[in-house]
Amino acid sequence: MPDRRYLHLNLVANDINLHQGAHGYEQASGVPERSTFERLLEYGTFGDEGLFTALFVGDIPGMQGSPAFDGGPAEPITALTAISQHTKHVGLIATASTTFYDPYNLARLLASLDQASDGRAGYNAVTSVIDDFALNYSLAKHLDREQRYQRADEFLDVLRALWDNRELRRDPDGRTRFYAEPINHRGKLFQVAGPLNIAPSRQGRPLIAQAGGSGAGIKVAAKHAEMVFTNSSTRESAAVYRETLDKALVDEGRAPGSVPPIPGLIPYLGRTAKEAEEKLRELDGYVDWAPIAPFALGQFGIDIPLDDITAPFPVEALPVPADVEKTIKSTFGNYVGLYNWIQERPGVTVRDVVAQAVGRGGATHRKFVGSYDDIVDDFAAWHSDGNVGGFNLMFSAGAQSIREFIDEVVPRLIDRGIYRSTPADRPLRERF
Ligand SMILES: Cc1cc2nc3c(=O)[nH]c(=O)nc-3n(C[C@H](O)[C@H](O)[C@H](O)COP(=O)(O)O)c2cc1C
């Protein structure tokens, strides 16, 4: 049976997405401390074991606070190249910024990951948001969104041309040789002669994913991507996103439905819903809320004082997404996700919003609290709607919660017939 009839579950391998109480929770539960790189390799092992379609590694190209909450993990392509040697099946999707990289260099690095992993590599193209990171790359300031996406579009044109203009060919003498053609790209921003001197893997080139949910981001996704990392907190918003993406795909001459949106999801699970809620409360108990409160809206450049953590959230002060789409800092889709989440919950407190936006991990992505059976029902409902290809899962409490998911939820999903029961052995691109 082809993989596409199954849900795609990717394992997000970034400790930055952990619940803010996860480190305290691990320590209290007697989980031994591991080095940052050991934790990355552990994600790899879980990736194969849980039959995940891919490991999905985000990238933050700069320091976000010292001490670093995530322990300072290796750069994604380097990390995944190492992980490729310890895994057999799981896809390996690395994030890198089109704003800060040079396309020829990135084409080489990703093609190398693709070789090392025998066709399991993917590239998540992002344009990056934190203004100060630009200062690490000889820029006086961050490019605005329009400029970033113009660059992303030309960047991906170059990347694909470099990857496509090469082949391994079996010659009449029986030997396989690597051939590649120049691309002679002369664009507004890039001048690249080519050819790329790295031979293709068995999937030809890495899968291209995209993350960035504004209109300009969706346009770039529609032109270049084969998978999109999104933020949809309800089935209704997933349907709306799908319609928007499908229209953009048609404008690009591509078939509607040909690019699966994959929203982020943070599961909090237990044998019963009550147990899951208790676990979440236990994790919450390790968080110091007041110091992280300013980041809840500050990450979007929205200045609403949130001094009293127990007060009702000032909903009336929150700007409507359409009014701030052009000016918002950080990820527009994440703001829309948070905005909708708040509108759907009249009477939420400041602490609830801080928990949703930053404390409980995974940015503003949907948090699911429920039993093992509940999450299988939830996945089945989203799957049957047909508006998403699956989920990028971010596990709140790290290794323990991934283990629990693999032991308890994966067998239930297989029984339900919506998840593969054997490892995927096809190249990553063919799985989507
Ligand atoms: C789900 C999601 C994940 C993202 N992951 C990253 C990342 O790992 N690194 C990064 O630099 N930017 C990341 N971004 C930021 C986007 O590339 C983009 O710069 C940002 O979302 C602003 O564009 P937008 O308004 O079109 O969303 C992510 C965006 C989304 C929606």
The ligand as an SDF file (V2000), in Angstrom:
LIG
                    3D

 31 33  0  0  0  0  0  0  0  0999 V2000
    6.0650   26.3070   11.3530 C   0  0  0  0  0  0  0  0  0  0  0  0
    7.2260   27.2450   11.1210 C   0  0  0  0  0  0  0  0  0  0  0  0
    8.5280   26.8740   11.4450 C   0  0  0  0  0  0  0  0  0  0  0  0
    9.6030   27.7490   11.2440 C   0  0  0  0  0  0  0  0  0  0  0  0
   10.8690   27.3480   11.5690 N   0  0  0  0  0  0  0  0  0  0  0  0
   11.8970   28.2090   11.4060 C   0  0  0  0  0  0  0  0  0  0  0  0
   13.2140   27.8160   11.7540 C   0  0  0  0  0  0  0  0  0  0  0  0
   13.4640   26.7010   12.2000 O   0  0  0  0  0  0  0  0  0  0  0  0
   14.2190   28.7200   11.5910 N   0  0  0  0  0  0  0  0  0  0  0  0
   14.0020   29.9850   11.1010 C   0  0  0  0  0  0  0  0  0  0  0  0
   14.9680   30.7300   10.9740 O   0  0  0  0  0  0  0  0  0  0  0  0
   12.7570   30.3820   10.7490 N   0  0  0  0  0  0  0  0  0  0  0  0
   11.7180   29.5460   10.9020 C   0  0  0  0  0  0  0  0  0  0  0  0
   10.4500   29.9380   10.5510 N   0  0  0  0  0  0  0  0  0  0  0  0
   10.2780   31.3210   10.0940 C   0  0  0  0  0  0  0  0  0  0  0  0
    9.9110   31.4880    8.6320 C   0  0  0  0  0  0  0  0  0  0  0  0
   10.8920   31.0970    7.7580 O   0  0  0  0  0  0  0  0  0  0  0  0
    9.5960   32.9370    8.3010 C   0  0  0  0  0  0  0  0  0  0  0  0
   10.7510   33.7260    8.3520 O   0  0  0  0  0  0  0  0  0  0  0  0
    8.6250   33.5250    9.2410 C   0  0  0  0  0  0  0  0  0  0  0  0
    7.5890   32.6350    9.4600 O   0  0  0  0  0  0  0  0  0  0  0  0
    8.0800   34.8430    8.7330 C   0  0  0  0  0  0  0  0  0  0  0  0
    7.4270   34.6400    7.5290 O   0  0  0  0  0  0  0  0  0  0  0  0
    5.8470   34.4700    7.4540 P   0  0  0  0  0  0  0  0  0  0  0  0
    5.3110   35.7160    8.0090 O   0  0  0  0  0  0  0  0  0  0  0  0
    5.6020   34.2110    6.0270 O   0  0  0  0  0  0  0  0  0  0  0  0
    5.4350   33.3210    8.3200 O   0  0  0  0  0  0  0  0  0  0  0  0
    9.3770   29.0470   10.7130 C   0  0  0  0  0  0  0  0  0  0  0  0
    8.0670   29.3900   10.3530 C   0  0  0  0  0  0  0  0  0  0  0  0
    7.0040   28.5190   10.5420 C   0  0  0  0  0  0  0  0  0  0  0  0
    5.6210   28.9150   10.1310 C   0  0  0  0  0  0  0  0  0  0  0  0
  1  2  1  0
  2  3  1  0
  2 30  2  0
  3  4  2  0
  4  5  1  0
  4 28  1  0
  5  6  2  0
  6  7  1  0
  6 13  1  0
  7  8  2  0
  7  9  1  0
  9 10  1  0
 10 11  2  0
 10 12  1  0
 12 13  2  0
 13 14  1  0
 14 15  1  0
 14 28  1  0
 15 16  1  0
 16 17  1  0
 16 18  1  0
 18 19  1  0
 18 20  1  0
 20 21  1  0
 20 22  1  0
 22 23  1  0
 23 24  1  0
 24 25  2  0
 24 26  1  0
 24 27  1  0
 28 29  2  0
 29 30  1  0
 30 31  1  0
M  END
$$$$
